[in-house]
């Protein structure tokens, strides 16, 4: 008998993987898809997805919106909003292939565009903030429409299914990018649906996550005071907004953002050199509601880099490796060796220790 969600709980479930080329060398999606196959049993078919960076060089200066629609009425309403707020250069269905294991797909469309100059000027907002607010408004107010990717020269591709099937569905072997992240979902507390699959994205930030956020309600209440809205029935969504708030809006470095999300214990801070002690005391004191508790390993993708981070107790598995200019991260070493059989270096990052790679 097939077991259903809720009938079995695998505490270490979910699979994450990522590869980033510091040199900017572009790779097609084949390798990251293969990496996910060896972690098949960490998922249960209720969600899989990928984020890819550098895949739209011909539209590199335009925002690429990927949107799910329940029906044509929702598409019409959303497109009227997009047409009022953006100059749309190109729009089309996202090309897919029929895959037996992927069913019930919504309408999936892609738009290349930039904010309407007049609307942007009237808003008195910076371009990224204007775009982010439009995304949040659509996802909050437009029933049947969901913007699941909204950055420049990048895209999220996700669905209900195992990740290797999702990759074939979206024909990811036909895309090439300098950074790929991937997720195989094993939801334990929330339903499996297309919008709830990982990665979660806002602008060019994307998050894939293995674990469970016990601080979700506190994190959500705090971040929603600053205009964000968590509506996707999963705890992971809030991490994306925390990163956007700390890194883009406040200008914290990724190391500082990591020190907020996976803050050291107070006794560890007390033992640090004075300058470091003061810095971490400030971050813990001022952003205490953004401390993410519970077991997690996450991969953050963004346009010029990738960051891997474990919870401070390292309650979820995560392995990293390097080969030449490339950084590899995955839940299991086997997934890394599927992409690179002979890495130059392989290690398990410590709890709360960010591993960050950026373009040269």
Rosetta silent file (secondary structure, phi, psi, omega in degrees, C-alpha in Angstrom):
SEQUENCE: XXXXXXXXXXXXXXXXXXXXXXXXXXXXXXXXXXXXXXXXXXXXXXXXXXXXXXXXXXXXXXXXXXXXXXXXXXXXXXXXXXXXXXXXXXXXXXXXXXXXXXXXXXXXXXXXXXXXXXXXXXXXXXXXXXXXXXXXXXXXXXXXXXXXXXXXXXXXXXXXXXXXXXXXXXXXXXXXXXXXXXXXXXXXXXXXXXXXXXXXXXXXXXXXXXXXXXXXXXXXXXXXXXXXXXXXXXXXXXXXXXXXXXXXXXXXXXXXXXXXXXXXXXXXXXXXXXXXXXXXXXXXXXXXXXXXXXXXXXXXXXXXXXXXXXXXXXXXXXXXXXXXXXXXXXXXXXXXXXXXXXXXXXXXXXXXXXXXXXXX
SCORE:     score description
SCORE:     0.000 S_00000001
   1 L     0.000  134.827  177.982    0.000    0.000    0.000 S_00000001
   2 L   -70.996  130.297  178.310    1.323    3.462   -0.874 S_00000001
   3 L   -83.568  143.104 -177.779    1.960    5.514    2.242 S_00000001
   4 L  -106.386  161.909  177.930    0.547    9.037    2.281 S_00000001
   5 L   -54.695  134.231 -179.137    1.849   12.226    3.788 S_00000001
   6 L    97.427  -18.573  179.042    1.306   12.173    7.533 S_00000001
   7 L   -88.119  -15.695  178.106    1.472    8.364    7.804 S_00000001
   8 L  -144.510  144.504 -179.887    5.236    8.346    8.054 S_00000001
   9 L  -127.548  122.538  176.331    7.715   10.907    9.316 S_00000001
  10 L  -110.037  103.926 -172.498   11.365   10.945    8.292 S_00000001
  11 L   -59.259  -29.661 -178.711   13.100   13.466   10.572 S_00000001
  12 L  -101.801   19.254 -177.283   16.090   13.919    8.242 S_00000001
  13 L   -65.218  174.188 -174.415   13.989   14.005    5.081 S_00000001
  14 L    81.226  143.623  179.323   14.370   16.445    2.193 S_00000001
  15 E  -126.790  136.519  173.832   17.384   16.687   -0.068 S_00000001
  16 E  -127.556  151.233  176.787   19.305   19.788   -1.096 S_00000001
  17 E  -155.672  153.389  177.882   22.156   20.218   -3.547 S_00000001
  18 E  -159.657  153.280  173.802   23.961   23.061   -5.247 S_00000001
  19 E  -140.843  136.931 -178.481   26.896   23.884   -7.489 S_00000001
  20 E  -135.855  131.776  177.763   28.421   27.316   -8.069 S_00000001
  21 E  -101.643  111.841  179.678   31.185   28.318  -10.481 S_00000001
  22 L   -63.497  -26.619 -179.519   33.264   31.196   -9.143 S_00000001
  23 L   -80.455   -9.402 -177.792   34.642   31.772  -12.649 S_00000001
  24 L    84.895    6.035  178.003   31.165   32.233  -14.086 S_00000001
  25 L   -62.263  133.395 -176.827   31.469   29.143  -16.269 S_00000001
  26 L   -91.843  140.638 -178.906   27.998   28.032  -17.276 S_00000001
  27 E  -125.055  142.269  175.680   26.808   24.446  -16.757 S_00000001
  28 E   -78.574  175.485 -172.917   23.643   22.863  -18.084 S_00000001
  29 L   -80.530    1.234 -174.936   21.101   21.316  -15.719 S_00000001
  30 H   -62.897  -45.154 -174.165   22.060   17.702  -16.336 S_00000001
  31 H   -65.568  -44.265 -178.798   24.565   17.345  -13.486 S_00000001
  32 H   -68.665  -32.016  175.142   22.371   18.801  -10.752 S_00000001
  33 H   -65.053  -42.568  178.189   19.468   16.631  -11.939 S_00000001
  34 H   -64.018  -38.759  179.739   21.700   13.549  -11.710 S_00000001
  35 H   -59.421  -35.191 -178.369   22.840   14.562   -8.227 S_00000001
  36 H   -73.971  -23.145 -178.319   19.251   14.511   -7.020 S_00000001
  37 H   -65.289  -33.409 -177.591   18.641   10.971   -8.277 S_00000001
  38 L   -77.641  -10.252  175.847   21.002    9.450   -5.695 S_00000001
  39 L  -109.548   24.839 -175.795   19.046   11.170   -2.905 S_00000001
  40 H   -52.390  -42.232 -174.208   15.684    9.975   -4.249 S_00000001
  41 H   -74.371   -4.977  174.100   14.631    8.339   -0.976 S_00000001
  42 H   -82.032   -9.470  179.518   14.953   11.619    0.923 S_00000001
  43 L  -113.509  168.539  176.297   11.865   12.870   -0.966 S_00000001
  44 L  -129.868   16.100  176.434    8.345   11.537   -1.258 S_00000001
  45 L    84.093    5.401 -178.908    7.222   13.034   -4.553 S_00000001
  46 L   -96.737   11.712  175.404    5.303   15.942   -3.025 S_00000001
  47 L   168.014  133.775  174.242    7.683   18.615   -4.262 S_00000001
  48 E  -151.783  153.878 -179.474   10.872   19.154   -6.213 S_00000001
  49 E  -173.173  169.460 -176.226   12.555   22.132   -7.775 S_00000001
  50 E  -141.609  150.491  167.712   15.611   23.958   -9.045 S_00000001
  51 E  -123.015  139.552 -176.996   16.978   27.504   -9.206 S_00000001
  52 E  -135.893  137.793 -176.372   19.392   28.490  -11.962 S_00000001
  53 E  -119.844  136.858 -178.585   21.429   31.670  -12.413 S_00000001
  54 L    90.520   15.282 -171.205   22.820   33.080  -15.652 S_00000001
  55 L   -89.880  -10.481 -178.561   20.276   31.276  -17.825 S_00000001
  56 L  -123.087   59.424 -175.653   18.797   34.301  -19.623 S_00000001
  57 H   -60.766  -30.423 -178.915   21.824   36.231  -20.961 S_00000001
  58 H   -71.108  -18.056  177.601   19.810   37.731  -23.831 S_00000001
  59 H  -123.056   33.209 -170.708   17.480   39.345  -21.255 S_00000001
  60 L   -60.586  -24.614 -177.727   20.028   39.888  -18.498 S_00000001
  61 L   -93.484    3.572 -177.389   18.836   43.444  -17.739 S_00000001
  62 L  -112.728  147.611  172.261   15.185   42.465  -17.404 S_00000001
  63 E   -72.213  135.435  177.674   13.271   40.883  -14.538 S_00000001
  64 E  -107.911  107.248  176.874   12.134   37.369  -15.398 S_00000001
  65 E   -93.301  126.452  168.542    8.825   36.537  -13.726 S_00000001
  66 E  -105.182  129.442 -171.970    7.767   32.882  -13.643 S_00000001
  67 E  -133.400  133.950  169.302    4.077   32.626  -12.762 S_00000001
  68 E   -93.148  137.567  173.470    1.643   29.815  -11.956 S_00000001
  69 E  -125.952  139.781  174.964   -2.012   30.381  -12.877 S_00000001
  70 L   -74.215  -33.325 -177.005   -4.984   28.275  -11.838 S_00000001
  71 L  -161.058  176.057 -177.327   -6.964   29.320  -14.895 S_00000001
  72 H   -68.972  -28.044  177.933   -7.183   31.847  -17.723 S_00000001
  73 H   -65.160  -42.940  177.299   -9.278   34.251  -15.632 S_00000001
  74 H   -64.304  -38.962  178.944   -6.475   34.521  -13.062 S_00000001
  75 H   -62.582  -43.921  179.611   -3.971   34.987  -15.892 S_00000001
  76 H   -61.729  -45.283 -179.646   -6.009   37.838  -17.382 S_00000001
  77 H   -63.215  -44.574 -177.883   -6.298   39.651  -14.040 S_00000001
  78 H   -67.153  -41.833 -179.087   -2.592   39.285  -13.275 S_00000001
  79 H   -66.126  -32.346  174.195   -1.477   40.354  -16.750 S_00000001
  80 H   -62.651  -40.311  177.108   -3.594   43.497  -16.496 S_00000001
  81 H   -66.412  -46.617  179.834   -1.717   44.348  -13.296 S_00000001
  82 H   -60.558  -40.475 -178.594    1.667   43.546  -14.845 S_00000001
  83 H   -66.167  -30.436  177.959    0.868   45.659  -17.910 S_00000001
  84 H   -75.495  -31.829 -170.741    0.042   48.661  -15.699 S_00000001
  85 H  -105.924  -11.209 -177.029    3.188   48.389  -13.574 S_00000001
  86 E  -137.591  156.505  166.491    5.837   47.067  -15.995 S_00000001
  87 E   -93.293  109.460 -176.691    7.029   47.382  -19.566 S_00000001
  88 E   -88.376  120.585 -178.625    6.741   43.809  -20.835 S_00000001
  89 E   -90.477  -36.501 -177.369    9.322   42.982  -23.516 S_00000001
  90 E  -154.417  141.928  174.602    8.497   39.300  -24.000 S_00000001
  91 E  -144.887  146.507 -178.625    6.011   36.793  -22.615 S_00000001
  92 E  -167.950  164.787  168.653    5.426   33.126  -23.342 S_00000001
  93 E   -66.542  144.893  171.938    4.574   29.785  -21.838 S_00000001
  94 L   -74.629  125.819 -176.929    7.523   28.154  -20.121 S_00000001
  95 L   -66.274  133.481  177.936    8.428   25.183  -22.334 S_00000001
  96 L  -135.706  165.382  171.634    7.810   21.800  -20.719 S_00000001
  97 L  -120.319  151.812  178.585    7.676   18.184  -21.814 S_00000001
  98 L   -68.944  127.376  176.656    5.093   15.651  -20.794 S_00000001
  99 L  -128.203  125.820 -173.426    6.344   13.487  -17.923 S_00000001
 100 L   -55.348  -36.068 -175.329    4.110   10.703  -16.676 S_00000001
 101 L   -78.966  -12.132 -179.191    4.948   11.393  -13.030 S_00000001
 102 L  -104.815  115.670 -177.259    4.064   15.106  -13.228 S_00000001
 103 L  -131.505  165.406  174.721    0.324   15.719  -13.248 S_00000001
 104 L    67.073   28.833 -176.066   -2.133   18.493  -12.476 S_00000001
 105 L   -68.582  141.980  173.822    0.133   21.252  -13.755 S_00000001
 106 L   -77.450 -177.215  168.230   -1.193   24.812  -13.660 S_00000001
 107 E   -73.065  132.521 -174.848   -0.698   27.309  -16.471 S_00000001
 108 E  -125.258  111.645 -175.498    3.013   28.241  -16.351 S_00000001
 109 E  -122.942  159.821 -177.289    4.067   31.516  -17.969 S_00000001
 110 E  -132.567  137.881 -178.069    7.223   33.625  -18.181 S_00000001
 111 E  -131.765  131.343  172.855    7.552   37.419  -18.550 S_00000001
 112 E  -108.192  122.952 -171.250   10.659   39.516  -19.254 S_00000001
 113 E  -164.687  168.927  173.299   10.102   43.100  -18.179 S_00000001
 114 E  -133.835  158.042  179.945   11.215   46.140  -16.213 S_00000001
 115 E   -55.382  141.930  175.792    9.255   48.546  -14.009 S_00000001
 116 L   -62.839  124.957 -173.751    7.204   51.115  -15.902 S_00000001
 117 H   -55.849  -42.206 -179.632    9.314   54.333  -15.697 S_00000001
 118 H   -67.073  -45.153  178.120    6.375   56.561  -14.813 S_00000001
 119 H   -62.357  -40.959  179.990    4.989   54.206  -12.184 S_00000001
 120 H   -64.121  -44.111  179.712    8.446   53.725  -10.715 S_00000001
 121 H   -63.154  -43.385 -179.795    9.038   57.476  -10.481 S_00000001
 122 H   -64.401  -31.425 -178.144    5.640   58.059   -8.877 S_00000001
 123 H   -72.141  -22.486 -175.772    6.293   55.344   -6.308 S_00000001
 124 L    57.200   29.374  178.613    9.503   57.043   -5.118 S_00000001
 125 L  -109.049  154.808  170.695   10.889   53.557   -4.542 S_00000001
 126 L   -69.162  152.692 -172.222   14.145   51.988   -5.614 S_00000001
 127 H   -54.740  -46.462 -178.212   13.685   49.584   -8.553 S_00000001
 128 H   -66.286  -39.060 -179.936   14.159   46.362   -6.596 S_00000001
 129 H   -66.651  -41.254  176.509   11.837   47.476   -3.808 S_00000001
 130 H   -57.958  -47.034 -178.234    9.169   48.451   -6.339 S_00000001
 131 H   -65.659  -44.608  179.740    9.445   45.039   -8.003 S_00000001
 132 H   -60.217  -41.263 -179.844    9.424   43.136   -4.722 S_00000001
 133 H   -65.661  -35.683  176.650    6.296   44.961   -3.573 S_00000001
 134 H   -65.159  -41.265  178.182    4.542   44.087   -6.827 S_00000001
 135 H   -61.306  -49.321 -178.432    5.430   40.414   -6.361 S_00000001
 136 H   -62.472  -37.440  179.812    4.169   40.375   -2.783 S_00000001
 137 H   -66.330  -43.837  178.417    0.960   42.158   -3.811 S_00000001
 138 H   -59.822  -49.021 -175.556    0.210   39.643   -6.578 S_00000001
 139 H   -67.968  -22.037 -179.674    0.859   36.673   -4.310 S_00000001
 140 H   -91.440  -36.368 -168.028   -1.254   38.163   -1.559 S_00000001
 141 H  -110.000  -19.656 -173.589   -4.207   39.633   -3.463 S_00000001
 142 L  -101.116   96.435  179.644   -4.579   37.820   -6.782 S_00000001
 143 L   -59.967  131.285  177.874   -6.365   34.534   -6.212 S_00000001
 144 L    87.503    2.208  176.891   -5.161   31.861   -8.605 S_00000001
 145 E  -127.388  137.627 -179.439   -1.896   33.615   -9.515 S_00000001
 146 E  -145.062  115.399  175.058    1.481   33.029   -7.897 S_00000001
 147 E   -82.025  110.902 -176.282    4.792   34.628   -8.925 S_00000001
 148 E  -106.449    2.840  175.368    7.360   31.993   -7.974 S_00000001
 149 E  -157.062  135.191 -171.616   10.439   33.576   -9.562 S_00000001
 150 L  -150.702   22.048 -179.946   11.200   37.273  -10.026 S_00000001
 151 L   -96.604  178.842  176.438   14.940   37.946  -10.423 S_00000001
 152 E   -94.030  137.648  174.983   17.109   39.048  -13.327 S_00000001
 153 L    53.532   38.850  178.226   18.918   36.469  -15.480 S_00000001
 154 E  -156.981  167.890  177.716   17.722   33.597  -13.286 S_00000001
 155 E  -160.411  149.130  172.539   14.757   31.353  -12.807 S_00000001
 156 E  -103.739  139.915  178.520   13.023   28.954  -10.413 S_00000001
 157 E  -133.180  114.057 -175.519   11.490   25.753  -11.777 S_00000001
 158 E  -148.570  162.199 -175.064    9.367   23.690   -9.380 S_00000001
 159 E  -167.422  175.181  168.705    6.426   21.316   -9.214 S_00000001
 160 L   -86.176  117.168 -177.708    4.789   18.494   -7.279 S_00000001
 161 L   157.792  174.220  172.864    6.952   15.467   -8.037 S_00000001
 162 L   -73.682  147.270 -173.207   10.380   14.004   -7.451 S_00000001
 163 H   -58.488  -37.223 -179.815   13.138   16.455   -8.422 S_00000001
 164 H   -64.853  -33.487  176.195   14.542   14.338  -11.252 S_00000001
 165 H   -72.635  -38.178  177.703   11.066   14.241  -12.830 S_00000001
 166 H   -61.941  -42.169  178.516   10.618   17.974  -12.283 S_00000001
 167 H   -61.550  -42.203  178.422   13.929   18.625  -14.063 S_00000001
 168 H   -68.320  -37.366  178.578   12.887   16.547  -17.051 S_00000001
 169 H   -57.935  -44.658 -177.905    9.464   18.227  -17.080 S_00000001
 170 L   -87.377    1.207  178.364   11.059   21.680  -17.377 S_00000001
 171 L    58.047   46.872 -173.210   13.748   20.478  -19.865 S_00000001
 172 H   -68.933  -16.594  175.093   16.512   21.811  -17.642 S_00000001
 173 H   -65.965  -13.677 -179.872   19.225   20.151  -19.717 S_00000001
 174 H   -90.536   -5.149  178.962   18.475   22.898  -22.253 S_00000001
 175 L  -104.704  151.795  176.118   19.432   25.706  -19.822 S_00000001
 176 E  -134.195  131.408  179.968   22.964   26.754  -18.830 S_00000001
 177 E  -147.739  165.573 -179.599   23.910   28.778  -15.753 S_00000001
 178 L   -89.013   -7.215  178.654   26.830   29.458  -13.406 S_00000001
 179 E  -146.198  133.859  175.387   24.839   28.447  -10.309 S_00000001
 180 E  -132.993  135.588  167.663   22.285   25.698   -9.685 S_00000001
 181 E  -126.155  156.605 -175.470   20.464   24.727   -6.502 S_00000001
 182 E  -147.416  157.803 -177.805   17.981   21.884   -6.105 S_00000001
 183 E  -146.644  137.019  168.721   15.501   20.442   -3.631 S_00000001
 184 E  -117.195  123.901 -167.835   13.643   17.192   -3.087 S_00000001
 185 L   -97.982  140.066  168.445   10.796   17.663   -0.640 S_00000001
 186 L  -130.097   78.588 -176.459    9.517   15.481    2.150 S_00000001
 187 L   -66.898  136.937 -179.426    6.846   17.688    3.748 S_00000001
 188 L  -117.242  -21.142 -176.913    5.865   16.660    7.252 S_00000001
 189 L  -124.733   -8.612 -174.578    3.670   19.521    8.449 S_00000001
 190 L  -134.414  158.736 -175.937    2.353   21.195    5.298 S_00000001
 191 L   -72.894  155.659  173.354    0.626   20.041    2.100 S_00000001
 192 L   -89.376  116.198  177.077    2.419   19.195   -1.090 S_00000001
 193 L  -149.468  165.862 -170.866    1.394   21.652   -3.815 S_00000001
 194 L   -59.867  -43.572 -179.886    3.104   23.430   -6.713 S_00000001
 195 L   -69.077  -28.488 -177.912    3.576   26.729   -4.906 S_00000001
 196 L   -82.909   -7.665  175.348    4.855   25.043   -1.750 S_00000001
 197 L   -67.469  155.506  175.692    7.690   23.238   -3.514 S_00000001
 198 L   -93.017  157.685    3.081   11.196   24.662   -3.079 S_00000001
 199 L   -74.711  158.682  168.095   13.051   26.841   -4.025 S_00000001
 200 E  -102.907  137.627 -174.933   11.303   29.902   -2.642 S_00000001
 201 E  -135.181  150.857  167.886   12.339   33.112   -4.317 S_00000001
 202 E  -146.903  123.342 -170.391   12.055   36.878   -4.107 S_00000001
 203 L    53.925 -131.819 -176.895   13.968   38.935   -6.659 S_00000001
 204 L   -95.799    6.642  176.450   17.199   37.002   -7.207 S_00000001
 205 E   -85.136  133.313  173.301   17.282   35.389   -3.733 S_00000001
 206 E  -135.381  148.325 -179.628   16.243   31.729   -3.570 S_00000001
 207 E  -129.836  131.712  163.318   16.211   29.288   -0.662 S_00000001
 208 E  -116.471  145.948 -166.422   16.143   25.490   -0.521 S_00000001
 209 E  -145.667  134.630  169.387   15.800   24.007    2.939 S_00000001
 210 E  -115.978  118.435  178.195   15.983   20.676    4.717 S_00000001
 211 E   143.153 -157.916 -175.768   14.536   20.760    8.200 S_00000001
 212 L  -149.115  131.436 -175.121   11.841   22.322   10.308 S_00000001
 213 L  -100.278  103.125 -179.677   11.595   25.849   11.693 S_00000001
 214 L   -76.384  -16.561  179.827   10.234   25.813   15.219 S_00000001
 215 L   -93.628   12.897 -170.896   10.584   29.623   15.432 S_00000001
 216 H   -53.761  -47.443 -175.736    8.399   30.176   12.354 S_00000001
 217 H   -61.983  -42.742  177.826    5.586   32.088   14.078 S_00000001
 218 H   -65.730  -43.949  178.289    7.986   34.507   15.782 S_00000001
 219 H   -60.946  -45.558 -177.647   10.004   34.945   12.574 S_00000001
 220 H   -64.000  -47.807 -178.832    6.847   35.481   10.511 S_00000001
 221 H   -58.434  -39.597 -177.191    5.255   38.013   12.866 S_00000001
 222 H   -70.852  -47.521 -174.627    8.450   40.076   12.935 S_00000001
 223 H   -69.991  -29.484  179.868    9.178   40.062    9.189 S_00000001
 224 H   -71.286  -13.224  173.440    5.566   40.858    8.268 S_00000001
 225 H   -68.361  -14.921 -175.712    5.917   44.183   10.106 S_00000001
 226 H  -111.773   24.993  170.965    8.134   45.267    7.191 S_00000001
 227 L    96.158   -2.816  177.394    5.738   44.604    4.327 S_00000001
 228 L   -84.089  161.484  179.069    6.346   40.916    3.650 S_00000001
 229 L  -143.883  119.893 -179.851    3.506   38.401    3.649 S_00000001
 230 L   -93.113  112.269 -173.631    3.832   34.668    4.283 S_00000001
 231 L  -134.240   10.064 -168.529    1.037   32.939    2.414 S_00000001
 232 L  -103.662   14.597  172.809    2.499   29.736    0.966 S_00000001
 233 L    60.589   34.107  176.355    1.652   27.208    3.717 S_00000001
 234 L  -153.055  146.274 -176.559    5.269   26.342    4.512 S_00000001
 235 L   -72.030  -25.709 -174.013    7.791   27.541    7.067 S_00000001
 236 L   -63.517  -31.036 -176.658   10.673   27.875    4.576 S_00000001
 237 H   -51.783  -36.844 -174.137    9.182   30.904    2.853 S_00000001
 238 H   -66.751  -28.447 -179.836   10.085   33.148    5.796 S_00000001
 239 H   -64.376  -39.100  178.829   13.840   32.485    5.426 S_00000001
 240 H   -59.177  -43.704 -178.348   13.787   34.024    1.938 S_00000001
 241 H   -70.739  -35.375  176.755   12.211   37.197    3.300 S_00000001
 242 H   -61.644  -45.351  178.643   14.639   37.352    6.233 S_00000001
 243 H   -62.247  -45.849  179.371   17.582   37.223    3.820 S_00000001
 244 H   -58.839  -44.069 -178.636   16.027   39.873    1.569 S_00000001
 245 H   -65.645  -48.073 -175.580   15.400   42.147    4.545 S_00000001
 246 H   -72.522  -43.562 -172.622   18.821   41.773    6.147 S_00000001
 247 H   -85.613  -49.869 -176.893   20.992   41.684    3.024 S_00000001
 248 H   -81.870  -49.426 -172.662   19.199   43.856    0.463 S_00000001
 249 H   -79.604  -38.799 -179.322   17.194   46.289    2.564 S_00000001
 250 L   -95.872  -17.073  177.915   19.521   46.742    5.544 S_00000001
 251 L    79.309   18.211  174.285   22.813   46.099    3.748 S_00000001
 252 L   -68.145  150.238  172.925   24.190   43.495    6.170 S_00000001
 253 L   -71.028  164.301  177.207   26.842   41.197    4.763 S_00000001
 254 H   -65.350  -34.019  176.092   25.923   37.566    4.245 S_00000001
 255 H   -61.787  -40.997  178.371   28.234   36.639    7.123 S_00000001
 256 H   -68.839  -40.193  177.398   26.278   39.025    9.359 S_00000001
 257 H   -61.569  -40.965  177.353   22.952   37.705    8.082 S_00000001
 258 H   -63.176  -35.602  179.405   24.115   34.163    8.859 S_00000001
 259 H   -71.826  -16.335  172.422   25.076   35.314   12.359 S_00000001
 260 H   -84.354  -49.098 -174.849   21.483   36.488   12.835 S_00000001
 261 H   -67.899  -42.934 -179.536   19.781   33.386   11.430 S_00000001
 262 L  -121.410   59.747 -173.490   22.102   30.883   13.131 S_00000001
 263 L   -62.604  140.119  173.979   23.382   33.053   15.979 S_00000001
 264 L   -61.398  157.267  175.098   26.050   31.636   18.310 S_00000001
 265 L   -68.035  153.708 -176.708   25.007   30.879   21.870 S_00000001
 266 H   -58.795  -37.679 -179.248   25.574   33.678   24.365 S_00000001
 267 H   -66.312  -30.126  175.451   28.279   31.729   26.191 S_00000001
 268 H   -70.549  -40.952  179.018   30.175   31.393   22.918 S_00000001
 269 H   -62.477  -41.274 -178.903   29.884   35.108   22.241 S_00000001
 270 H   -60.435  -28.304 -177.403   31.179   35.926   25.721 S_00000001
 271 L   -88.130   -0.122 -175.392   34.385   33.976   25.010 S_00000001
 272 L   -85.439  160.728  173.038   35.153   35.809   21.742 S_00000001
 273 L   -56.348  153.614 -168.759   37.644   38.649   21.176 S_00000001
 274 H   -56.291  -46.238 -177.122   36.192   42.024   22.107 S_00000001
 275 H   -63.366  -44.022  178.270   35.518   43.369   18.600 S_00000001
 276 H   -66.692  -38.778  178.476   33.793   40.161   17.486 S_00000001
 277 H   -59.588  -44.559 -179.688   31.932   39.999   20.778 S_00000001
 278 H   -65.195  -42.312 -179.902   30.535   43.508   20.281 S_00000001
 279 H   -61.510  -50.029 -176.882   29.474   42.788   16.712 S_00000001
 280 H   -70.953  -31.927  174.586   27.631   39.569   17.545 S_00000001
 281 H   -62.764  -41.891  177.552   26.079   41.065   20.683 S_00000001
 282 H   -61.484  -47.628 -177.059   24.657   43.860   18.514 S_00000001
 283 H   -64.953  -44.350 -179.466   23.249   41.416   15.949 S_00000001
 284 H   -66.576  -36.886 -177.069   21.729   39.072   18.532 S_00000001
 285 H   -73.904  -38.701 -173.926   20.225   41.945   20.523 S_00000001
 286 H   -87.415  -21.489 -177.006   18.757   43.863   17.594 S_00000001
 287 L  -127.476   37.919 -175.577   17.502   40.936   15.509 S_00000001
 288 H   -61.647  -30.952 -178.369   16.580   38.385   18.164 S_00000001
 289 H   -76.305   -7.007  178.315   13.226   37.652   16.496 S_00000001
 290 H  -102.845    5.605  171.081   15.018   36.565   13.315 S_00000001
 291 L   -66.427  123.766 -179.703   16.974   33.788   15.010 S_00000001
 292 L   -95.010  116.086 -179.962   15.846   30.619   13.231 S_00000001
 293 L  -106.977  160.676 -174.132   15.565   27.717   15.645 S_00000001
 294 L   102.612  168.052 -178.100   15.029   24.062   14.903 S_00000001
 295 L   -75.107  130.893  175.776   16.998   21.727   12.639 S_00000001
 296 E  -158.313  148.930  160.834   17.901   23.133    9.235 S_00000001
 297 E  -131.754  132.997 -176.269   20.362   23.154    6.412 S_00000001
 298 E  -130.797  153.889  169.280   19.797   25.760    3.724 S_00000001
 299 E  -122.412  123.311  174.351   21.267   26.839    0.432 S_00000001
 300 E  -100.618  124.892  170.086   20.895   30.461   -0.582 S_00000001
 301 E  -105.529  142.983  172.900   21.308   31.282   -4.241 S_00000001
 302 E  -150.282  172.332 -166.454   21.723   34.846   -5.489 S_00000001
 303 L   -58.579  -37.411 -175.145   22.973   36.418   -8.692 S_00000001
 304 L  -112.005   14.071 -178.581   26.661   36.589   -7.806 S_00000001
 305 E  -175.481 -174.912  178.171   27.031   33.775   -5.300 S_00000001
 306 E  -147.648  141.065  177.839   25.796   30.912   -3.160 S_00000001
 307 E  -129.986  133.963  173.697   25.749   30.411    0.623 S_00000001
 308 E  -109.920  140.748 -177.620   25.308   27.181    2.588 S_00000001
 309 E  -151.703  131.767  172.373   24.323   27.288    6.259 S_00000001
 310 E   -98.112  159.361  167.793   23.462   24.742    8.969 S_00000001
 311 L   -63.011  162.059 -170.872   21.620   25.408   12.196 S_00000001
 312 L   -67.702  -17.059  175.953   23.997   26.130   15.062 S_00000001
 313 L   -99.819   -1.834 -177.954   23.726   22.575   16.439 S_00000001
 314 L    52.296   60.996 -179.831   24.098   20.984   12.982 S_00000001
 315 L   -90.282   -0.812  173.856   20.983   18.871   13.303 S_00000001
 316 L  -128.357  143.970 -177.636   20.757   18.346    9.555 S_00000001
 317 L   -71.904  143.426  174.411   23.376   16.803    7.319 S_00000001
 318 L  -162.167  129.517 -178.075   25.299   18.969    4.865 S_00000001
 319 E  -123.116  144.052  178.261   28.555   18.319    3.022 S_00000001
 320 E  -125.186  155.102  178.460   30.630   20.751    0.938 S_00000001
 321 E  -152.859  159.710  177.007   33.373   20.192   -1.634 S_00000001
 322 E  -132.268  144.521  172.275   35.550   22.148   -4.049 S_00000001
 323 E  -145.367  110.448 -176.238   37.028   21.343   -7.421 S_00000001
 324 L    59.803 -124.962 -177.711   38.895   24.139   -9.160 S_00000001
 325 L   -88.779    1.696 -172.988   36.619   27.186   -9.206 S_00000001
 326 E  -101.239  139.475  171.552   33.490   25.240   -8.293 S_00000001
 327 E  -108.098  132.158  177.440   31.805   24.863   -4.905 S_00000001
 328 E  -118.528  140.622  175.881   29.499   21.887   -4.374 S_00000001
 329 E  -140.153  140.634  177.354   27.072   21.435   -1.473 S_00000001
 330 E  -159.911  164.393  175.470   24.609   18.630   -0.796 S_00000001
 331 L   -66.584  -29.799 -177.528   22.806   16.738    1.932 S_00000001
 332 L  -132.788  144.746  177.699   24.917   13.679    1.099 S_00000001
 333 H   -60.216  -32.757 -178.506   28.457   13.204   -0.169 S_00000001
 334 H   -59.454  -34.581  179.807   27.142   10.752   -2.771 S_00000001
 335 H   -69.007  -38.245  177.185   25.294   13.585   -4.513 S_00000001
 336 H   -64.818  -43.956 -177.986   28.454   15.665   -4.739 S_00000001
 337 H   -70.116  -18.373  172.171   30.426   12.745   -6.147 S_00000001
 338 H   -69.068  -34.273  178.231   27.732   12.258   -8.755 S_00000001
 339 H   -84.639  -38.997 -177.821   28.562   15.763  -10.003 S_00000001
 340 L  -141.212   98.726 -175.701   32.319   15.619   -9.293 S_00000001
 341 L   -62.592  -28.191 -175.352   33.836   12.166   -8.614 S_00000001
 342 L  -129.752   74.238  179.120   37.231   13.526   -7.526 S_00000001
 343 L   -68.197  154.684  176.099   36.898   16.816   -5.639 S_00000001
 344 L   -70.871  -32.438 -175.985   40.022   18.656   -4.493 S_00000001
 345 E  -151.973  141.712  175.964   38.588   19.045   -0.987 S_00000001
 346 E  -141.924  137.148 -176.309   35.521   17.741    0.822 S_00000001
 347 E  -156.897  165.821  175.836   34.333   18.624    4.331 S_00000001
 348 L  -108.016  108.276  179.602   31.329   18.948    6.626 S_00000001
 349 L   -58.457  146.554  179.132   30.792   22.616    7.633 S_00000001
 350 L   -72.482  160.293  176.624   30.280   23.215   11.332 S_00000001
 351 L   -58.918  131.877  178.985   26.933   24.260   12.748 S_00000001
 352 L    75.686    3.822 -178.602   26.290   27.961   12.140 S_00000001
 353 L   -97.027  108.853 -179.027   29.337   28.275    9.885 S_00000001
 354 L   -72.420  139.979  171.951   28.386   29.881    6.543 S_00000001
 355 E  -112.336  116.241 -172.064   30.111   28.618    3.405 S_00000001
 356 E  -123.017  131.978  173.974   30.032   31.401    0.829 S_00000001
 357 E  -125.031  139.203 -179.815   31.213   31.453   -2.777 S_00000001
 358 E  -134.114  158.269  177.143   31.103   34.520   -5.039 S_00000001
 359 L   -62.216  142.699  177.431   32.009   35.304   -8.621 S_00000001
 360 L   -63.680    0.000    0.000   35.607   36.332   -9.174 S_00000001
